[in-house]
């Protein structure tokens, strides 16, 4: 019987094969946590960009369910003033912390990237146009100089 147990141990090639499922599970768990962390960080950045894009005139819904229009934004205190009311002109103004924003119609500004790419494109266009323009001017002056020389002779 003891010989049978020893014979079974010899049939497994390595001790690594017994740990392989555990290693795979650990690697998958680590990959999942890393993916979750990166995803959550991206969502938080997008949310912060949206909150910082709120300006007077933006429609906002707070975490308490109050809906209104932003009248004033104070970036130093990280607050905004919300105007709510009915259609008859009965308005009330409330001051909230920016973190109380649940939804807004404000869009984060992506103008910086667009401006950079537009300015690079314009610079490339100017660079490509200038050498050809200079060459054409030089040819015109060379041709006009030759015609003047021929006229003089």
Secondary structure as UniProt FT lines:
FT   HELIX           2..11
FT   HELIX           16..52
FT   TURN            56..57
FT   STRAND          59..62
FT   TURN            63..64
FT   STRAND          67..74
FT   TURN            75..78
FT   STRAND          79..85
FT   TURN            87..88
FT   STRAND          91..97
FT   HELIX           98..100
FT   STRAND          101..104
FT   HELIX           111..152
//
